[in-house]
Amino acid sequence: MKWAFQAVSHAACTPILFRRRTSCAPIILESMRVKELAAFLDAAWEGDGECELRRAATIDEAGPGDLSFVTSGRAIKQAAGSQAGCLLVPLDYPNEGKRTVIRTKDPRAAVARAISKLYPQIEPQPGVHPTAIIGPGTVIEAGASIGPLVTIGVGVRIGAGTSIGAGTVIGDHCRIGDRCVLHARVTLYREVTIGNESILHSGCVIGADGFGFVLSDGVYEKFPQVGRVEIGGRVEIGANCTIDRAALGVTRIGDGTKLDNLVHVGHNCQIGRHVVVVAQTGFSGGVTVGDYAVIGGQVGIGDKVRIESRAVLGSGSGVLTSKIVRAGQVMWGTPARPLKQYLEQLAVLSRMAKKRRSTDATPLSE
């Protein structure tokens, strides 16, 4: 079943057709026995397979009914004193205390899967809240949920099973895929496309005008921003991110890419697949980022920079306009340079500072 909307009664601010949405059920945690969780993870277990696990917790806070995990050497030391009912551990974990463990190749990935079982998501009830305003020509596919005070423009398509949070604004001719989640107060300007199973957190603004101006006769004239934004499938965009529309053409975010909170993507950027970008990073216009690149927090990236596949930019780096970061390079500092060079320069500065202090401390001879 799908809903197709015709004209909106603006006097009543109510769509011609709507279905009342029922309230969501409270979140109920599921419990699992150790051996059941091990079967779910397709992993081997040791110890008490009947131990009931009710929640996940950090290794230092976990109690007898809790699941935790071990990855690094430091965590292995902490594990000895942990009260956790079960630990997810690496395959080579030395279980000297004969405690209850599940062995897995990647404990961090395994605990993420386990959490999905212990904390099942409560799906919103399908339907359109009566306070939502739906423009003509909009199609809402089966199973979608439209929350209170949502405003949807003309000719929009909302995919099956997608959830639109309270107060969200969706501009004309947007396309939102299946099983997406737009949390409360997301704003999509016109002609934004979002792929399947993507998540946008509160405060995102997608498709605002890029920062384009032309200086003419001593006055800045606005360069019209008439392009679009395309966001791929399984993308997650953190709270209060901004992604500007292209001046001409498309600003694009590839499949599987993850943006932390407060990331800005300028007009005409092309961000590849499975890129990770940490908070407070800014991309100037026309930046290209290859697949699987990793960009740390508070990185500043100048116009038309090219960052190739699997490159890494350390936190606080600055990449100058039109520079190229080669595939697989690890760069740090401002201006960004190869990590080895950056560390060597830091070491030189440290030695110079020590030498200066030593010189200052030497008494003058009479």
C-alpha positions as a Markdown table, in Angstrom:
| # | Residue | x | y | z |
|---|---|---|---|---|
| 1 | Met | 0.0 | 0.0 | 0.0 |
| 2 | Lys | 1.2 | 3.5 | -0.7 |
| 3 | Trp | -0.3 | 6.9 | -0.1 |
| 4 | Ala | -0.5 | 9.5 | -2.9 |
| 5 | Phe | -1.3 | 13.0 | -1.7 |
| 6 | Gln | -3.2 | 15.6 | -3.6 |
| 7 | Ala | -3.8 | 19.2 | -2.6 |
| 8 | Val | -3.2 | 20.4 | 1.0 |
| 9 | Ser | -5.8 | 22.4 | 2.9 |
| 10 | His | -3.6 | 25.3 | 4.1 |
| 11 | Ala | -6.5 | 26.8 | 6.1 |
| 12 | Ala | -6.6 | 23.7 | 8.3 |
| 13 | Cys | -2.9 | 22.8 | 7.8 |
| 14 | Thr | -4.0 | 19.2 | 7.5 |
| 15 | Pro | -3.5 | 16.9 | 4.5 |
| 16 | Ile | -6.5 | 15.6 | 2.6 |
| 17 | Leu | -5.5 | 12.0 | 3.4 |
| 18 | Phe | -3.8 | 10.8 | 6.5 |
| 19 | Arg | -3.6 | 7.8 | 8.8 |
| 20 | Arg | -3.3 | 8.3 | 12.5 |
| 21 | Arg | -0.1 | 6.9 | 14.0 |
| 22 | Thr | -0.2 | 5.0 | 17.3 |
| 23 | Ser | 2.3 | 5.6 | 20.1 |
| 24 | Cys | 5.5 | 3.6 | 20.1 |
| 25 | Ala | 6.0 | 0.8 | 22.6 |
| 26 | Pro | 8.6 | 1.3 | 25.4 |
| 27 | Ile | 12.1 | -0.2 | 24.7 |
| 28 | Ile | 12.3 | -3.6 | 26.3 |
| 29 | Leu | 15.8 | -5.2 | 26.6 |
| 30 | Glu | 16.1 | -8.8 | 25.4 |
| 31 | Ser | 18.1 | -11.4 | 27.3 |
| 32 | Met | 20.2 | -14.2 | 25.8 |
| 33 | Arg | 22.1 | -17.1 | 27.2 |
| 34 | Val | 25.8 | -17.2 | 26.4 |
| 35 | Lys | 25.5 | -20.3 | 24.2 |
| 36 | Glu | 22.6 | -18.6 | 22.3 |
| 37 | Leu | 24.7 | -15.5 | 21.7 |
| 38 | Ala | 27.6 | -17.7 | 20.6 |
| 39 | Ala | 25.4 | -19.5 | 18.0 |
| 40 | Phe | 24.1 | -16.1 | 16.8 |
| 41 | Leu | 27.7 | -14.9 | 16.3 |
| 42 | Asp | 28.8 | -18.3 | 14.9 |
| 43 | Ala | 31.6 | -18.4 | 17.5 |
| 44 | Ala | 33.0 | -20.8 | 20.1 |
| 45 | Trp | 32.2 | -20.3 | 23.8 |
| 46 | Glu | 33.9 | -21.5 | 27.0 |
| 47 | Gly | 32.5 | -21.5 | 30.6 |
| 48 | Asp | 28.9 | -21.2 | 31.6 |
| 49 | Gly | 26.8 | -21.4 | 28.5 |
| 50 | Glu | 23.6 | -21.0 | 30.6 |
| 51 | Cys | 24.7 | -17.6 | 31.9 |
| 52 | Glu | 21.9 | -15.0 | 31.2 |
| 53 | Leu | 23.1 | -11.8 | 29.5 |
| 54 | Arg | 20.8 | -8.8 | 29.8 |
| 55 | Arg | 22.9 | -5.8 | 28.7 |
| 56 | Ala | 26.2 | -4.7 | 27.3 |
| 57 | Ala | 28.6 | -2.6 | 29.4 |
| 58 | Thr | 32.2 | -1.4 | 29.6 |
| 59 | Ile | 34.7 | -3.8 | 31.0 |
| 60 | Asp | 35.1 | -1.8 | 34.2 |
| 61 | Glu | 31.4 | -1.3 | 34.8 |
| 62 | Ala | 30.1 | -4.7 | 33.7 |
| 63 | Gly | 28.4 | -7.0 | 36.3 |
| 64 | Pro | 27.4 | -10.7 | 36.4 |
| 65 | Gly | 24.5 | -10.3 | 33.9 |
| 66 | Asp | 26.5 | -8.1 | 31.5 |
| 67 | Leu | 28.4 | -8.7 | 28.3 |
| 68 | Ser | 31.6 | -6.8 | 27.6 |
| 69 | Phe | 34.6 | -7.2 | 25.2 |
| 70 | Val | 38.3 | -7.3 | 25.0 |
| 71 | Thr | 40.5 | -6.1 | 22.1 |
| 72 | Ser | 43.8 | -4.5 | 23.2 |
| 73 | Gly | 46.6 | -5.4 | 25.6 |
| 74 | Arg | 45.3 | -2.8 | 28.1 |
| 75 | Ala | 41.8 | -4.3 | 28.0 |
| 76 | Ile | 43.2 | -7.8 | 28.5 |
| 77 | Lys | 44.8 | -6.6 | 31.8 |
| 78 | Gln | 41.5 | -5.0 | 32.9 |
| 79 | Ala | 39.7 | -8.3 | 32.1 |
| 80 | Ala | 41.2 | -10.0 | 35.1 |
| 81 | Gly | 39.3 | -7.8 | 37.5 |
| 82 | Ser | 36.1 | -7.4 | 35.5 |
| 83 | Gln | 32.8 | -8.7 | 36.9 |
| 84 | Ala | 31.3 | -9.2 | 33.5 |
| 85 | Gly | 29.2 | -12.4 | 33.0 |
| 86 | Cys | 30.8 | -13.0 | 29.6 |
| 87 | Leu | 33.6 | -11.4 | 27.6 |
| 88 | Leu | 33.9 | -11.3 | 23.8 |
| 89 | Val | 37.6 | -12.0 | 23.3 |
| 90 | Pro | 40.1 | -12.5 | 20.5 |
| 91 | Leu | 40.9 | -16.0 | 19.3 |
| 92 | Asp | 44.2 | -16.0 | 21.1 |
| 93 | Tyr | 43.0 | -14.7 | 24.4 |
| 94 | Pro | 44.7 | -16.5 | 27.3 |
| 95 | Asn | 41.8 | -17.5 | 29.5 |
| 96 | Glu | 43.8 | -18.2 | 32.6 |
| 97 | Gly | 41.0 | -17.6 | 34.9 |
| 98 | Lys | 38.7 | -20.1 | 33.1 |
| 99 | Arg | 36.0 | -17.5 | 32.9 |
| 100 | Thr | 33.0 | -17.4 | 30.5 |
| 101 | Val | 34.1 | -16.1 | 27.1 |
| 102 | Ile | 33.1 | -16.2 | 23.5 |
| 103 | Arg | 36.1 | -16.2 | 21.1 |
| 104 | Thr | 35.8 | -14.2 | 17.9 |
| 105 | Lys | 38.1 | -12.9 | 15.2 |
| 106 | Asp | 36.9 | -9.3 | 15.8 |
| 107 | Pro | 35.4 | -8.7 | 19.3 |
| 108 | Arg | 34.5 | -5.1 | 18.5 |
| 109 | Ala | 32.4 | -6.1 | 15.5 |
| 110 | Ala | 30.9 | -9.0 | 17.4 |
| 111 | Val | 29.8 | -6.8 | 20.3 |
| 112 | Ala | 28.1 | -4.4 | 17.8 |
| 113 | Arg | 26.1 | -7.4 | 16.5 |
| 114 | Ala | 25.4 | -8.6 | 20.0 |
| 115 | Ile | 24.0 | -5.2 | 21.0 |
| 116 | Ser | 21.6 | -5.3 | 18.1 |
| 117 | Lys | 20.1 | -8.5 | 19.7 |
| 118 | Leu | 20.2 | -7.2 | 23.3 |
| 119 | Tyr | 18.7 | -3.8 | 22.4 |
| 120 | Pro | 16.3 | -4.4 | 19.6 |
| 121 | Gln | 15.1 | -1.2 | 17.8 |
| 122 | Ile | 11.4 | -0.4 | 18.2 |
| 123 | Glu | 10.1 | 0.5 | 14.8 |
| 124 | Pro | 7.7 | 3.5 | 14.6 |
| 125 | Gln | 4.2 | 2.6 | 13.7 |
| 126 | Pro | 3.5 | 3.2 | 10.0 |
| 127 | Gly | 1.3 | 6.2 | 9.1 |
| 128 | Val | 1.1 | 9.9 | 8.8 |
| 129 | His | 0.6 | 12.1 | 11.9 |
| 130 | Pro | -2.4 | 14.4 | 11.5 |
| 131 | Thr | -0.3 | 17.5 | 12.1 |
| 132 | Ala | 2.0 | 16.7 | 9.2 |
| 133 | Ile | 1.6 | 18.9 | 6.0 |
| 134 | Ile | 2.1 | 16.9 | 2.8 |
| 135 | Gly | 2.4 | 18.6 | -0.6 |
| 136 | Pro | 0.6 | 17.6 | -3.8 |
| 137 | Gly | 2.1 | 14.7 | -5.8 |
| 138 | Thr | 4.0 | 13.3 | -2.9 |
| 139 | Val | 4.1 | 9.5 | -2.7 |
| 140 | Ile | 4.7 | 7.7 | 0.7 |
| 141 | Glu | 5.4 | 4.0 | 0.3 |
| 142 | Ala | 4.0 | 1.2 | 2.5 |
| 143 | Gly | 5.3 | 1.1 | 6.1 |
| 144 | Ala | 6.7 | 4.7 | 6.2 |
| 145 | Ser | 6.2 | 6.7 | 9.4 |
| 146 | Ile | 5.7 | 10.5 | 9.2 |
| 147 | Gly | 6.0 | 12.2 | 12.6 |
| 148 | Pro | 4.3 | 15.3 | 14.1 |
| 149 | Leu | 4.7 | 18.7 | 12.5 |
| 150 | Val | 6.6 | 17.3 | 9.5 |
| 151 | Thr | 6.4 | 19.5 | 6.3 |
| 152 | Ile | 6.8 | 17.7 | 3.0 |
| 153 | Gly | 6.9 | 19.7 | -0.3 |
| 154 | Val | 5.7 | 18.9 | -3.8 |
| 155 | Gly | 6.4 | 15.7 | -5.7 |
| 156 | Val | 8.4 | 14.0 | -2.9 |
| 157 | Arg | 8.9 | 10.3 | -2.7 |
| 158 | Ile | 9.3 | 8.6 | 0.7 |
| 159 | Gly | 10.5 | 5.0 | 0.5 |
| 160 | Ala | 9.0 | 1.9 | 2.2 |
| 161 | Gly | 9.7 | 1.6 | 5.9 |
| 162 | Thr | 11.3 | 5.0 | 6.2 |
| 163 | Ser | 10.9 | 7.0 | 9.4 |
| 164 | Ile | 10.6 | 10.9 | 9.3 |
| 165 | Gly | 11.1 | 12.5 | 12.8 |
| 166 | Ala | 9.1 | 15.3 | 14.3 |
| 167 | Gly | 9.6 | 18.8 | 12.8 |
| 168 | Thr | 11.5 | 17.7 | 9.8 |
| 169 | Val | 11.2 | 19.8 | 6.6 |
| 170 | Ile | 11.6 | 18.1 | 3.2 |
| 171 | Gly | 11.7 | 20.3 | 0.1 |
| 172 | Asp | 10.1 | 19.8 | -3.3 |
| 173 | His | 11.1 | 16.8 | -5.5 |
| 174 | Cys | 13.3 | 15.1 | -2.9 |
| 175 | Arg | 13.7 | 11.4 | -3.1 |
| 176 | Ile | 14.3 | 9.3 | 0.1 |
| 177 | Gly | 15.0 | 5.6 | -0.2 |
| 178 | Asp | 13.6 | 2.6 | 1.7 |
| 179 | Arg | 14.2 | 2.0 | 5.4 |
| 180 | Cys | 15.9 | 5.4 | 6.0 |
| 181 | Val | 15.7 | 7.2 | 9.4 |
| 182 | Leu | 15.5 | 11.0 | 9.5 |
| 183 | His | 15.6 | 12.1 | 13.1 |
| 184 | Ala | 13.8 | 15.2 | 14.4 |
| 185 | Arg | 14.3 | 18.6 | 12.8 |
| 186 | Val | 16.3 | 17.5 | 9.7 |
| 187 | Thr | 16.1 | 19.9 | 6.8 |
| 188 | Leu | 16.3 | 18.9 | 3.2 |
| 189 | Tyr | 16.2 | 21.6 | 0.6 |
| 190 | Arg | 14.7 | 20.9 | -2.9 |
| 191 | Glu | 15.9 | 18.0 | -5.1 |
| 192 | Val | 17.9 | 16.1 | -2.5 |
| 193 | Thr | 18.3 | 12.3 | -3.1 |
| 194 | Ile | 19.0 | 9.9 | -0.3 |
| 195 | Gly | 19.7 | 6.2 | -0.9 |
| 196 | Asn | 18.3 | 3.2 | 1.0 |
| 197 | Glu | 19.0 | 2.6 | 4.8 |
| 198 | Ser | 20.7 | 5.9 | 5.4 |
| 199 | Ile | 20.5 | 7.8 | 8.7 |
| 200 | Leu | 20.4 | 11.5 | 9.2 |
| 201 | His | 20.6 | 12.9 | 12.8 |
| 202 | Ser | 18.9 | 15.9 | 14.2 |
| 203 | Gly | 19.9 | 19.3 | 12.9 |
| 204 | Cys | 21.3 | 18.2 | 9.5 |
| 205 | Val | 20.8 | 20.7 | 6.7 |
| 206 | Ile | 21.2 | 19.1 | 3.3 |
| 207 | Gly | 21.1 | 21.1 | 0.1 |
| 208 | Ala | 21.6 | 24.7 | 1.3 |
| 209 | Asp | 23.3 | 27.1 | -1.2 |
| 210 | Gly | 27.0 | 26.7 | -1.5 |
| 211 | Phe | 29.3 | 29.6 | -0.6 |
| 212 | Gly | 29.6 | 31.1 | -4.1 |
| 213 | Phe | 30.0 | 34.8 | -4.8 |
| 214 | Val | 31.6 | 36.8 | -7.7 |
| 215 | Leu | 33.3 | 40.2 | -7.0 |
| 216 | Ser | 32.0 | 42.6 | -9.7 |
| 217 | Asp | 32.7 | 46.3 | -9.6 |
| 218 | Gly | 33.5 | 46.2 | -5.9 |
| 219 | Val | 30.4 | 44.3 | -5.0 |
| 220 | Tyr | 29.9 | 40.6 | -4.2 |
| 221 | Glu | 27.2 | 39.1 | -6.5 |
| 222 | Lys | 25.7 | 35.8 | -5.5 |
| 223 | Phe | 26.5 | 32.9 | -7.9 |
| 224 | Pro | 23.2 | 31.0 | -8.2 |
| 225 | Gln | 23.5 | 27.5 | -6.8 |
| 226 | Val | 21.3 | 25.4 | -9.1 |
| 227 | Gly | 22.8 | 22.0 | -8.6 |
| 228 | Arg | 21.7 | 19.1 | -6.4 |
| 229 | Val | 22.8 | 16.8 | -3.6 |
| 230 | Glu | 23.0 | 13.0 | -3.9 |
| 231 | Ile | 23.6 | 10.8 | -0.8 |
| 232 | Gly | 24.2 | 7.1 | -1.3 |
| 233 | Gly | 22.8 | 4.1 | 0.6 |
| 234 | Arg | 23.8 | 3.2 | 4.2 |
| 235 | Val | 25.2 | 6.6 | 4.8 |
| 236 | Glu | 25.1 | 8.0 | 8.3 |
| 237 | Ile | 25.3 | 11.8 | 8.8 |
| 238 | Gly | 25.8 | 13.1 | 12.4 |
| 239 | Ala | 23.9 | 15.9 | 14.2 |
| 240 | Asn | 24.2 | 19.4 | 12.8 |
| 241 | Cys | 26.1 | 18.5 | 9.6 |
| 242 | Thr | 25.7 | 20.7 | 6.6 |
| 243 | Ile | 26.1 | 19.5 | 3.0 |
| 244 | Asp | 25.8 | 22.2 | 0.4 |
| 245 | Arg | 24.2 | 21.8 | -3.0 |
| 246 | Ala | 26.4 | 22.1 | -6.1 |
| 247 | Ala | 26.6 | 25.4 | -7.9 |
| 248 | Leu | 26.2 | 23.3 | -11.1 |
| 249 | Gly | 26.0 | 19.6 | -11.2 |
| 250 | Val | 26.0 | 17.4 | -8.0 |
| 251 | Thr | 27.5 | 17.3 | -4.6 |
| 252 | Arg | 27.8 | 13.6 | -3.9 |
| 253 | Ile | 28.3 | 11.4 | -0.8 |
| 254 | Gly | 29.1 | 7.8 | -1.6 |
| 255 | Asp | 27.6 | 4.6 | -0.3 |
| 256 | Gly | 28.5 | 3.6 | 3.3 |
| 257 | Thr | 30.2 | 6.9 | 4.2 |
| 258 | Lys | 30.0 | 8.0 | 7.8 |
| 259 | Leu | 30.1 | 11.7 | 8.9 |
| 260 | Asp | 30.4 | 12.6 | 12.5 |
| 261 | Asn | 28.6 | 15.6 | 14.1 |
| 262 | Leu | 29.4 | 19.1 | 12.8 |
| 263 | Val | 31.0 | 18.2 | 9.5 |
| 264 | His | 30.6 | 20.7 | 6.7 |
| 265 | Val | 30.7 | 19.6 | 3.0 |
| 266 | Gly | 31.0 | 22.4 | 0.5 |
| 267 | His | 29.4 | 22.7 | -2.9 |
| 268 | Asn | 30.5 | 20.2 | -5.7 |
| 269 | Cys | 32.4 | 17.9 | -3.3 |
| 270 | Gln | 32.6 | 14.3 | -4.4 |
| 271 | Ile | 33.0 | 12.1 | -1.3 |
| 272 | Gly | 33.6 | 8.4 | -2.1 |
| 273 | Arg | 32.3 | 5.2 | -0.7 |
| 274 | His | 32.9 | 4.1 | 2.9 |
| 275 | Val | 34.8 | 7.3 | 3.9 |
| 276 | Val | 35.0 | 8.2 | 7.6 |
| 277 | Val | 35.0 | 11.8 | 8.6 |
| 278 | Val | 35.3 | 12.9 | 12.3 |
| 279 | Ala | 33.7 | 15.9 | 13.9 |
| 280 | Gln | 34.3 | 19.6 | 13.0 |
| 281 | Thr | 36.0 | 18.9 | 9.7 |
| 282 | Gly | 35.3 | 21.2 | 6.8 |
| 283 | Phe | 35.6 | 20.6 | 3.1 |
| 284 | Ser | 35.8 | 23.6 | 0.8 |
| 285 | Gly | 34.2 | 23.5 | -2.6 |
| 286 | Gly | 35.2 | 21.0 | -5.2 |
| 287 | Val | 37.1 | 18.6 | -3.0 |
| 288 | Thr | 37.3 | 14.9 | -4.2 |
| 289 | Val | 37.8 | 12.1 | -1.6 |
| 290 | Gly | 38.5 | 8.5 | -2.7 |
| 291 | Asp | 37.0 | 5.4 | -1.3 |
| 292 | Tyr | 37.8 | 4.3 | 2.3 |
| 293 | Ala | 39.7 | 7.5 | 3.2 |
| 294 | Val | 39.8 | 8.3 | 6.9 |
| 295 | Ile | 39.8 | 12.0 | 8.0 |
| 296 | Gly | 40.2 | 13.0 | 11.6 |
| 297 | Gly | 38.6 | 15.7 | 13.6 |
| 298 | Gln | 39.0 | 19.4 | 13.0 |
| 299 | Val | 40.7 | 19.0 | 9.6 |
| 300 | Gly | 40.5 | 21.9 | 7.2 |
| 301 | Ile | 40.6 | 21.1 | 3.5 |
| 302 | Gly | 41.0 | 23.7 | 0.8 |
| 303 | Asp | 39.3 | 24.2 | -2.5 |
| 304 | Lys | 39.8 | 21.5 | -5.1 |
| 305 | Val | 41.9 | 19.2 | -3.0 |
| 306 | Arg | 42.1 | 15.6 | -4.1 |
| 307 | Ile | 42.4 | 12.9 | -1.4 |
| 308 | Glu | 42.9 | 9.5 | -2.9 |
| 309 | Ser | 41.6 | 6.1 | -1.7 |
| 310 | Arg | 42.6 | 4.9 | 1.7 |
| 311 | Ala | 44.5 | 8.1 | 2.6 |
| 312 | Val | 44.5 | 9.1 | 6.3 |
| 313 | Leu | 44.4 | 12.7 | 7.5 |
| 314 | Gly | 45.3 | 13.1 | 11.2 |
| 315 | Ser | 43.2 | 15.3 | 13.5 |
| 316 | Gly | 43.9 | 19.0 | 13.2 |
| 317 | Ser | 45.5 | 18.8 | 9.8 |
| 318 | Gly | 45.3 | 21.5 | 7.2 |
| 319 | Val | 45.4 | 20.7 | 3.5 |
| 320 | Leu | 46.2 | 23.6 | 1.2 |
| 321 | Thr | 44.2 | 24.5 | -1.9 |
| 322 | Ser | 44.6 | 22.1 | -4.9 |
| 323 | Lys | 46.9 | 19.7 | -3.1 |
| 324 | Ile | 46.9 | 16.0 | -3.7 |
| 325 | Val | 47.1 | 13.4 | -1.0 |
| 326 | Arg | 48.2 | 10.2 | -2.6 |
| 327 | Ala | 46.5 | 6.8 | -2.0 |
| 328 | Gly | 47.3 | 5.2 | 1.3 |
| 329 | Gln | 49.4 | 8.2 | 2.6 |
| 330 | Val | 49.1 | 9.1 | 6.3 |
| 331 | Met | 49.3 | 12.9 | 6.6 |
| 332 | Trp | 49.5 | 15.2 | 9.7 |
| 333 | Gly | 50.0 | 18.8 | 10.6 |
| 334 | Thr | 49.4 | 22.1 | 9.0 |
| 335 | Pro | 50.3 | 22.3 | 6.2 |
| 336 | Ala | 49.6 | 18.5 | 6.0 |
| 337 | Arg | 52.7 | 16.4 | 5.3 |
| 338 | Pro | 53.7 | 12.8 | 5.6 |
| 339 | Leu | 53.5 | 11.5 | 9.2 |
| 340 | Lys | 57.2 | 10.5 | 9.3 |
| 341 | Gln | 58.2 | 14.0 | 8.2 |
| 342 | Tyr | 55.8 | 15.6 | 10.7 |
| 343 | Leu | 57.2 | 13.5 | 13.6 |
| 344 | Glu | 60.8 | 14.3 | 12.6 |
| 345 | Gln | 60.1 | 18.0 | 12.6 |
| 346 | Leu | 58.4 | 17.8 | 16.0 |
| 347 | Ala | 61.5 | 16.0 | 17.3 |
| 348 | Val | 63.8 | 18.7 | 15.9 |
| 349 | Leu | 61.7 | 21.4 | 17.5 |
| 350 | Ser | 61.8 | 19.5 | 20.9 |
| 351 | Arg | 65.6 | 19.2 | 20.7 |
| 352 | Met | 65.9 | 22.9 | 19.8 |
| 353 | Ala | 63.7 | 23.9 | 22.8 |
| 354 | Lys | 65.8 | 21.7 | 25.2 |
| 355 | Lys | 69.0 | 23.3 | 23.8 |
| 356 | Arg | 67.6 | 26.8 | 24.3 |
| 357 | Arg | 66.6 | 26.0 | 27.9 |
| 358 | Ser | 70.1 | 24.5 | 28.6 |
| 359 | Thr | 71.7 | 27.6 | 27.1 |
| 360 | Asp | 69.5 | 30.0 | 29.2 |
| 361 | Ala | 70.4 | 28.0 | 32.3 |
| 362 | Thr | 74.2 | 28.3 | 31.8 |
| 363 | Pro | 75.6 | 31.1 | 34.0 |
| 364 | Leu | 77.7 | 33.7 | 32.3 |
| 365 | Ser | 81.4 | 33.6 | 33.1 |
| 366 | Glu | 82.9 | 36.6 | 34.7 |
